[in-house]
């Protein structure tokens, strides 16, 4: 199962995100939420809960529906007031139903060769928690993880003044069936939020926190500011222009996973008209794109 946290005010993107959730803003040629959806689909996850604001839930439903056109299931829940990333697991308790779950933040974009295999290997381990580390030049801006030679976490510090490592913790997390139990023990931080770092520290204390490093060739983009949103759009445009393909197309991944047929993919392509996105889906369905 997978959760996409698409709530929050998005105030750093005002006024652009005043009338609509920032997670529905375009990143080059598609809504931002297509990117985290694709990440979960690459992991083989076909049951996804989208947590959003009360004012935006109908927009998400209008865009995505129930997921049947992808051969998957979308369901929806509301975070009334932003109370931290870790609150997602309390909101999603019934959805999780004591099973392992992945959580991705709606404004995080991942791209890299072999990503699908990495995610599926994490799911197969199915024990403890797994976070993803990404090498950055300014670790003091992020939650930072210190690791040993076996890629086990040694320490976790949120925005440290003197970082022990240059590995930032990205907005993608995998947890075992104990995550709701542990989330219920969290106390609000000074910001009044249930912090995801505090949840990860519980797994760290139990020596059950693994770290996957997104190394050379991987891109991790957080689209929370105007400059990072522009960077992400430029990155996607560069990849798609150079390779003449579309990246992060949920319909394409659903087809590759065998969840929909070529005929169903063609039907989806028709909905996008003569846009490059629709033309790409058509090419995939007709076998003109090789993998």
C-alpha atoms as a printed R data frame, in Angstrom:
    type eleno elety resid chain resno       x      y       z
1   ATOM     1    CA   UNK     A     1   0.000  0.000   0.000
2   ATOM     2    CA   UNK     A     2   1.096  3.568  -0.596
3   ATOM     3    CA   UNK     A     3   0.260  7.017   0.744
4   ATOM     4    CA   UNK     A     4   0.802 10.337  -1.005
5   ATOM     5    CA   UNK     A     5   0.759 13.294   1.370
6   ATOM     6    CA   UNK     A     6  -0.629 16.110  -0.765
7   ATOM     7    CA   UNK     A     7  -1.843 18.424   1.997
8   ATOM     8    CA   UNK     A     8  -0.335 21.593   3.468
9   ATOM     9    CA   UNK     A     9  -0.913 25.214   2.583
10  ATOM    10    CA   UNK     A    10   1.882 25.519   0.024
11  ATOM    11    CA   UNK     A    11   2.364 29.080   1.209
12  ATOM    12    CA   UNK     A    12   5.888 29.300  -0.204
13  ATOM    13    CA   UNK     A    13   4.267 29.132  -3.650
14  ATOM    14    CA   UNK     A    14   1.685 31.872  -3.037
15  ATOM    15    CA   UNK     A    15   0.001 33.371  -5.021
16  ATOM    16    CA   UNK     A    16   0.364 30.554  -7.583
17  ATOM    17    CA   UNK     A    17  -0.985 27.966  -5.127
18  ATOM    18    CA   UNK     A    18  -3.747 30.136  -3.649
19  ATOM    19    CA   UNK     A    19  -6.532 28.831  -5.908
20  ATOM    20    CA   UNK     A    20  -5.322 25.224  -6.121
21  ATOM    21    CA   UNK     A    21  -3.124 22.746  -4.261
22  ATOM    22    CA   UNK     A    22   0.542 23.106  -5.163
23  ATOM    23    CA   UNK     A    23   0.554 19.332  -5.781
24  ATOM    24    CA   UNK     A    24  -1.713 19.981  -8.773
25  ATOM    25    CA   UNK     A    25   0.504 22.674 -10.265
26  ATOM    26    CA   UNK     A    26   2.278 21.644 -13.479
27  ATOM    27    CA   UNK     A    27   5.865 20.468 -13.507
28  ATOM    28    CA   UNK     A    28   6.635 21.001 -17.168
29  ATOM    29    CA   UNK     A    29   3.993 18.892 -18.966
30  ATOM    30    CA   UNK     A    30   2.011 17.178 -16.221
31  ATOM    31    CA   UNK     A    31   0.523 17.818 -12.759
32  ATOM    32    CA   UNK     A    32   3.018 17.481  -9.946
33  ATOM    33    CA   UNK     A    33   1.156 14.543  -8.407
34  ATOM    34    CA   UNK     A    34   1.867 12.376 -11.463
35  ATOM    35    CA   UNK     A    35   5.483 12.111 -10.304
36  ATOM    36    CA   UNK     A    36   4.887 10.600  -6.812
37  ATOM    37    CA   UNK     A    37   2.160  8.379  -8.273
38  ATOM    38    CA   UNK     A    38   4.682  7.033 -10.766
39  ATOM    39    CA   UNK     A    39   7.204  6.366  -8.008
40  ATOM    40    CA   UNK     A    40   4.692  4.196  -6.148
41  ATOM    41    CA   UNK     A    41   3.674  2.400  -9.348
42  ATOM    42    CA   UNK     A    42   7.341  1.670 -10.099
43  ATOM    43    CA   UNK     A    43   7.468 -0.079  -6.715
44  ATOM    44    CA   UNK     A    44   4.538 -2.260  -7.780
45  ATOM    45    CA   UNK     A    45   2.109 -0.534  -5.411
46  ATOM    46    CA   UNK     A    46  -1.457 -0.559  -6.716
47  ATOM    47    CA   UNK     A    47  -3.472  0.599  -3.677
48  ATOM    48    CA   UNK     A    48  -2.873  4.299  -2.987
49  ATOM    49    CA   UNK     A    49  -4.345  6.729  -0.458
50  ATOM    50    CA   UNK     A    50  -4.080 10.421  -1.244
51  ATOM    51    CA   UNK     A    51  -4.228 12.706   1.798
52  ATOM    52    CA   UNK     A    52  -5.097 16.304   0.965
53  ATOM    53    CA   UNK     A    53  -6.782 19.477   2.192
54  ATOM    54    CA   UNK     A    54 -10.566 19.704   2.548
55  ATOM    55    CA   UNK     A    55 -10.689 22.404  -0.148
56  ATOM    56    CA   UNK     A    56  -8.689 20.382  -2.673
57  ATOM    57    CA   UNK     A    57 -10.029 16.840  -2.366
58  ATOM    58    CA   UNK     A    58 -12.588 17.241  -5.155
59  ATOM    59    CA   UNK     A    59  -9.910 18.542  -7.536
60  ATOM    60    CA   UNK     A    60  -7.818 15.434  -6.918
61  ATOM    61    CA   UNK     A    61 -10.847 13.184  -7.420
62  ATOM    62    CA   UNK     A    62 -11.686 14.980 -10.670
63  ATOM    63    CA   UNK     A    63  -8.159 14.498 -11.984
64  ATOM    64    CA   UNK     A    64  -7.481 10.939 -10.824
65  ATOM    65    CA   UNK     A    65 -10.834  9.264 -10.202
66  ATOM    66    CA   UNK     A    66 -10.819  5.867  -8.521
67  ATOM    67    CA   UNK     A    67  -7.742  4.604 -10.377
68  ATOM    68    CA   UNK     A    68  -9.625  2.008 -12.436
69  ATOM    69    CA   UNK     A    69  -8.284  3.477 -15.689
70  ATOM    70    CA   UNK     A    70  -4.817  2.517 -14.389
71  ATOM    71    CA   UNK     A    71  -5.900 -0.873 -13.093
72  ATOM    72    CA   UNK     A    72  -5.268  0.301  -9.536
73  ATOM    73    CA   UNK     A    73  -7.201  1.815  -6.632
74  ATOM    74    CA   UNK     A    74  -7.152  5.413  -5.452
75  ATOM    75    CA   UNK     A    75  -8.821  6.421  -2.215
76  ATOM    76    CA   UNK     A    76  -8.828  9.779  -0.476
77  ATOM    77    CA   UNK     A    77  -8.574 11.228   3.015
78  ATOM    78    CA   UNK     A    78  -8.388 14.721   4.486
79  ATOM    79    CA   UNK     A    79  -5.832 16.336   6.767
80  ATOM    80    CA   UNK     A    80  -7.937 19.073   8.340
81  ATOM    81    CA   UNK     A    81  -4.986 21.036   9.715
82  ATOM    82    CA   UNK     A    82  -1.320 20.393   8.866
83  ATOM    83    CA   UNK     A    83   0.052 18.623  11.932
84  ATOM    84    CA   UNK     A    84   3.143 17.010  10.503
85  ATOM    85    CA   UNK     A    85   4.097 14.295   8.042
86  ATOM    86    CA   UNK     A    86   3.845 11.532  10.650
87  ATOM    87    CA   UNK     A    87   0.176 12.350  11.211
88  ATOM    88    CA   UNK     A    88  -0.415 10.664   7.854
89  ATOM    89    CA   UNK     A    89  -0.265  7.281   9.550
90  ATOM    90    CA   UNK     A    90  -2.912  8.207  12.102
91  ATOM    91    CA   UNK     A    91  -5.191  9.490   9.353
92  ATOM    92    CA   UNK     A    92  -4.513  6.359   7.306
93  ATOM    93    CA   UNK     A    93  -4.820  3.814  10.137
94  ATOM    94    CA   UNK     A    94  -7.827  2.010   8.641
95  ATOM    95    CA   UNK     A    95  -6.286  2.095   5.171
96  ATOM    96    CA   UNK     A    96  -2.994  0.641   6.415
97  ATOM    97    CA   UNK     A    97  -4.802 -2.067   8.391
98  ATOM    98    CA   UNK     A    98  -1.627 -3.364  10.090
99  ATOM    99    CA   UNK     A    99   0.181 -3.897   6.795
100 ATOM   100    CA   UNK     A   100   3.475 -2.480   5.446
101 ATOM   101    CA   UNK     A   101   3.129  0.890   3.744
102 ATOM   102    CA   UNK     A   102   5.117  3.415   1.729
103 ATOM   103    CA   UNK     A   103   4.763  7.175   2.122
104 ATOM   104    CA   UNK     A   104   5.861  9.769  -0.418
105 ATOM   105    CA   UNK     A   105   5.509 13.522  -0.181
106 ATOM   106    CA   UNK     A   106   3.501 14.988  -3.030
107 ATOM   107    CA   UNK     A   107   6.148 17.552  -3.966
108 ATOM   108    CA   UNK     A   108   9.047 15.093  -4.311
109 ATOM   109    CA   UNK     A   109  10.267 13.952  -7.723
110 ATOM   110    CA   UNK     A   110  12.631 11.022  -8.246
111 ATOM   111    CA   UNK     A   111  14.261  9.850 -11.462
112 ATOM   112    CA   UNK     A   112  17.033  7.373 -12.118
113 ATOM   113    CA   UNK     A   113  17.976  4.140 -13.850
114 ATOM   114    CA   UNK     A   114  17.182  1.029 -11.821
115 ATOM   115    CA   UNK     A   115  14.838  2.881  -9.462
116 ATOM   116    CA   UNK     A   116  12.027  0.351  -9.881
117 ATOM   117    CA   UNK     A   117  14.287 -2.575  -8.940
118 ATOM   118    CA   UNK     A   118  15.581 -0.687  -5.907
119 ATOM   119    CA   UNK     A   119  12.054 -0.004  -4.660
120 ATOM   120    CA   UNK     A   120  10.897 -3.581  -5.192
121 ATOM   121    CA   UNK     A   121  13.924 -4.914  -3.308
122 ATOM   122    CA   UNK     A   122  13.053 -2.661  -0.373
123 ATOM   123    CA   UNK     A   123   9.497 -4.029  -0.338
124 ATOM   124    CA   UNK     A   124  10.734 -7.624  -0.435
125 ATOM   125    CA   UNK     A   125  12.773 -7.065   2.739
126 ATOM   126    CA   UNK     A   126   9.554 -6.032   4.492
127 ATOM   127    CA   UNK     A   127  11.180 -5.442   7.893
128 ATOM   128    CA   UNK     A   128  11.677 -2.271   9.871
129 ATOM   129    CA   UNK     A   129  11.844  0.995   7.956
130 ATOM   130    CA   UNK     A   130  13.793  2.222   4.947
131 ATOM   131    CA   UNK     A   131  14.640  5.817   4.097
132 ATOM   132    CA   UNK     A   132  16.486  7.184   1.081
133 ATOM   133    CA   UNK     A   133  19.615  9.311   1.333
134 ATOM   134    CA   UNK     A   134  20.744 11.803  -1.302
135 ATOM   135    CA   UNK     A   135  24.103 13.597  -1.379
136 ATOM   136    CA   UNK     A   136  23.692 17.386  -1.102
137 ATOM   137    CA   UNK     A   137  26.005 20.367  -0.760
138 ATOM   138    CA   UNK     A   138  23.894 22.088   1.890
139 ATOM   139    CA   UNK     A   139  22.863 19.396   4.391
140 ATOM   140    CA   UNK     A   140  22.032 21.989   7.060
141 ATOM   141    CA   UNK     A   141  18.802 22.664   5.125
142 ATOM   142    CA   UNK     A   142  17.575 19.079   5.466
143 ATOM   143    CA   UNK     A   143  17.067 16.173   7.783
144 ATOM   144    CA   UNK     A   144  20.442 14.428   7.682
145 ATOM   145    CA   UNK     A   145  21.253 10.741   8.113
146 ATOM   146    CA   UNK     A   146  24.639  9.394   9.177
147 ATOM   147    CA   UNK     A   147  25.322  5.836   7.959
148 ATOM   148    CA   UNK     A   148  27.795  3.014   8.549
149 ATOM   149    CA   UNK     A   149  29.490  0.825   5.934
150 ATOM   150    CA   UNK     A   150  26.465 -1.508   5.751
151 ATOM   151    CA   UNK     A   151  24.177  1.457   5.076
152 ATOM   152    CA   UNK     A   152  22.560  1.218   8.477
153 ATOM   153    CA   UNK     A   153  21.555  4.529  10.003
154 ATOM   154    CA   UNK     A   154  23.708  5.731  12.901
155 ATOM   155    CA   UNK     A   155  22.054  9.070  13.610
156 ATOM   156    CA   UNK     A   156  19.270 11.329  12.356
157 ATOM   157    CA   UNK     A   157  19.345 15.081  12.865
158 ATOM   158    CA   UNK     A   158  16.885 17.651  11.547
159 ATOM   159    CA   UNK     A   159  18.628 20.659   9.933
160 ATOM   160    CA   UNK     A   160  21.877 20.328  11.917
161 ATOM   161    CA   UNK     A   161  24.217 23.283  12.329
162 ATOM   162    CA   UNK     A   162  27.209 20.953  12.117
163 ATOM   163    CA   UNK     A   163  26.149 18.027   9.893
164 ATOM   164    CA   UNK     A   164  27.845 14.674  10.460
165 ATOM   165    CA   UNK     A   165  27.016 13.687   6.895
166 ATOM   166    CA   UNK     A   166  26.035 15.190   3.558
167 ATOM   167    CA   UNK     A   167  23.192 12.747   3.003
168 ATOM   168    CA   UNK     A   168  19.781 14.404   3.105
169 ATOM   169    CA   UNK     A   169  16.725 12.299   3.916
170 ATOM   170    CA   UNK     A   170  14.330 12.468   0.983
171 ATOM   171    CA   UNK     A   171  10.527 12.492   1.120
172 ATOM   172    CA   UNK     A   172  10.117  8.762   0.455
173 ATOM   173    CA   UNK     A   173   9.728  6.249   3.291
174 ATOM   174    CA   UNK     A   174   8.894  2.543   3.622
175 ATOM   175    CA   UNK     A   175   7.600  1.090   6.904
176 ATOM   176    CA   UNK     A   176   6.581 -2.274   8.294
177 ATOM   177    CA   UNK     A   177   3.275 -3.094   9.946
178 ATOM   178    CA   UNK     A   178   4.264 -1.385  13.228
179 ATOM   179    CA   UNK     A   179   4.243  2.158  11.837
180 ATOM   180    CA   UNK     A   180   0.816  3.170  13.167
181 ATOM   181    CA   UNK     A   181   1.635  1.730  16.589
182 ATOM   182    CA   UNK     A   182   4.829  3.801  16.750
183 ATOM   183    CA   UNK     A   183   3.198  6.932  15.309
184 ATOM   184    CA   UNK     A   184   0.658  6.884  18.130
185 ATOM   185    CA   UNK     A   185   3.480  7.330  20.672
186 ATOM   186    CA   UNK     A   186   4.788 10.561  19.102
187 ATOM   187    CA   UNK     A   187   4.456 13.895  20.861
188 ATOM   188    CA   UNK     A   188   4.133 17.202  18.973
189 ATOM   189    CA   UNK     A   189   7.400 19.044  18.426
190 ATOM   190    CA   UNK     A   190   8.040 22.697  19.166
191 ATOM   191    CA   UNK     A   191   6.376 23.391  15.825
192 ATOM   192    CA   UNK     A   192   3.254 21.615  17.054
193 ATOM   193    CA   UNK     A   193   3.739 18.805  14.534
194 ATOM   194    CA   UNK     A   194   4.245 15.058  14.602
195 ATOM   195    CA   UNK     A   195   7.688 14.873  13.041
196 ATOM   196    CA   UNK     A   196   8.671 12.147  10.599
197 ATOM   197    CA   UNK     A   197  12.226 12.343  11.958
198 ATOM   198    CA   UNK     A   198  10.942 11.382  15.424
199 ATOM   199    CA   UNK     A   199   9.152  8.381  13.921
200 ATOM   200    CA   UNK     A   200  12.301  7.327  12.089
201 ATOM   201    CA   UNK     A   201  14.272  7.664  15.322
202 ATOM   202    CA   UNK     A   202  12.038  5.021  16.902
203 ATOM   203    CA   UNK     A   203  13.097  2.590  14.191
204 ATOM   204    CA   UNK     A   204  16.699  3.769  14.607
205 ATOM   205    CA   UNK     A   205  16.615  3.009  18.337
206 ATOM   206    CA   UNK     A   206  15.298 -0.457  17.521
207 ATOM   207    CA   UNK     A   207  18.155 -0.924  15.010
208 ATOM   208    CA   UNK     A   208  15.534 -1.367  12.323
209 ATOM   209    CA   UNK     A   209  16.239  1.648  10.093
210 ATOM   210    CA   UNK     A   210  17.887  0.969   6.737
211 ATOM   211    CA   UNK     A   211  19.147  3.573   4.285
212 ATOM   212    CA   UNK     A   212  19.141  3.280   0.508
213 ATOM   213    CA   UNK     A   213  21.541  5.708  -1.158
214 ATOM   214    CA   UNK     A   214  20.423  7.379  -4.361
215 ATOM   215    CA   UNK     A   215  23.804  7.615  -6.007
216 ATOM   216    CA   UNK     A   216  25.235  8.801  -9.310
217 ATOM   217    CA   UNK     A   217  22.660  9.122 -12.035
218 ATOM   218    CA   UNK     A   218  19.747  9.708  -9.673
219 ATOM   219    CA   UNK     A   219  17.863 12.965  -9.413
220 ATOM   220    CA   UNK     A   220  15.817 14.031  -6.388
221 ATOM   221    CA   UNK     A   221  13.884 17.266  -6.698
222 ATOM   222    CA   UNK     A   222  11.809 18.959  -4.004
223 ATOM   223    CA   UNK     A   223   9.400 21.405  -5.655
224 ATOM   224    CA   UNK     A   224   8.471 23.447  -2.589
225 ATOM   225    CA   UNK     A   225   9.791 26.820  -3.807
226 ATOM   226    CA   UNK     A   226   9.496 28.760  -7.060
227 ATOM   227    CA   UNK     A   227  13.154 28.224  -7.931
228 ATOM   228    CA   UNK     A   228  13.030 24.479  -7.205
229 ATOM   229    CA   UNK     A   229   9.753 24.196  -9.137
230 ATOM   230    CA   UNK     A   230  11.428 25.846 -12.120
231 ATOM   231    CA   UNK     A   231  14.496 23.617 -11.728
232 ATOM   232    CA   UNK     A   232  12.265 20.545 -11.759
233 ATOM   233    CA   UNK     A   233  10.407 21.708 -14.867
234 ATOM   234    CA   UNK     A   234  13.691 22.403 -16.645
235 ATOM   235    CA   UNK     A   235  15.040 18.995 -15.631
236 ATOM   236    CA   UNK     A   236  11.976 17.171 -16.977
237 ATOM   237    CA   UNK     A   237  12.044 19.242 -20.179
238 ATOM   238    CA   UNK     A   238  15.717 18.412 -20.725
239 ATOM   239    CA   UNK     A   239  15.230 14.666 -20.207
240 ATOM   240    CA   UNK     A   240  12.151 14.492 -22.385
241 ATOM   241    CA   UNK     A   241  13.619 16.625 -25.176
242 ATOM   242    CA   UNK     A   242  16.961 14.812 -25.280
243 ATOM   243    CA   UNK     A   243  15.406 11.341 -25.194
244 ATOM   244    CA   UNK     A   244  12.194 12.138 -27.109
245 ATOM   245    CA   UNK     A   245  10.112 10.330 -24.484
246 ATOM   246    CA   UNK     A   246   7.850 11.271 -21.598
247 ATOM   247    CA   UNK     A   247   8.905 10.432 -18.038
248 ATOM   248    CA   UNK     A   248   6.649  9.794 -15.045
249 ATOM   249    CA   UNK     A   249   3.557  8.802 -17.020
250 ATOM   250    CA   UNK     A   250   1.364  6.691 -14.686
251 ATOM   251    CA   UNK     A   251  -0.561  5.125 -17.593
252 ATOM   252    CA   UNK     A   252   2.692  3.909 -19.144
253 ATOM   253    CA   UNK     A   253   3.883  2.291 -15.914
254 ATOM   254    CA   UNK     A   254   0.464  0.681 -15.400
255 ATOM   255    CA   UNK     A   255   0.758 -0.814 -18.898
256 ATOM   256    CA   UNK     A   256   4.316 -2.058 -18.277
257 ATOM   257    CA   UNK     A   257   3.138 -3.615 -14.996
258 ATOM   258    CA   UNK     A   258   0.393 -5.462 -16.861
259 ATOM   259    CA   UNK     A   259  -2.444 -3.692 -15.043
260 ATOM   260    CA   UNK     A   260  -4.010 -2.318 -18.224
261 ATOM   261    CA   UNK     A   261  -4.073 -3.505 -21.839
262 ATOM   262    CA   UNK     A   262  -2.791 -1.740 -24.950
263 ATOM   263    CA   UNK     A   263  -6.407 -0.964 -25.834
264 ATOM   264    CA   UNK     A   264  -6.965  0.694 -22.451
265 ATOM   265    CA   UNK     A   265  -3.736  2.658 -22.860
266 ATOM   266    CA   UNK     A   266  -4.947  3.896 -26.255
267 ATOM   267    CA   UNK     A   267  -8.191  5.019 -24.644
268 ATOM   268    CA   UNK     A   268  -6.206  7.032 -22.100
269 ATOM   269    CA   UNK     A   269  -4.067  8.498 -24.877
270 ATOM   270    CA   UNK     A   270  -7.215  9.720 -26.638
271 ATOM   271    CA   UNK     A   271  -8.233 11.691 -23.539
272 ATOM   272    CA   UNK     A   272  -5.052 13.777 -23.826
273 ATOM   273    CA   UNK     A   273  -5.771 14.681 -27.430
274 ATOM   274    CA   UNK     A   274  -2.827 15.615 -29.640
275 ATOM   275    CA   UNK     A   275  -0.630 16.738 -26.753
276 ATOM   276    CA   UNK     A   276   2.914 15.310 -26.635
277 ATOM   277    CA   UNK     A   277   1.850 13.349 -23.539
278 ATOM   278    CA   UNK     A   278  -1.041 11.722 -25.400
279 ATOM   279    CA   UNK     A   279   1.146 11.027 -28.436
280 ATOM   280    CA   UNK     A   280   3.704  9.317 -26.197
281 ATOM   281    CA   UNK     A   281   1.077  7.035 -24.642
282 ATOM   282    CA   UNK     A   282  -0.147  6.160 -28.121
283 ATOM   283    CA   UNK     A   283   3.390  5.291 -29.210
284 ATOM   284    CA   UNK     A   284   3.825  3.065 -26.143
285 ATOM   285    CA   UNK     A   285   0.552  1.245 -26.840
286 ATOM   286    CA   UNK     A   286   1.554  0.684 -30.466
287 ATOM   287    CA   UNK     A   287   4.933 -0.754 -29.447
288 ATOM   288    CA   UNK     A   288   6.953  2.128 -30.852
289 ATOM   289    CA   UNK     A   289   8.755  2.794 -27.554
290 ATOM   290    CA   UNK     A   290  11.329  0.181 -26.532
291 ATOM   291    CA   UNK     A   291  12.563 -0.553 -22.998
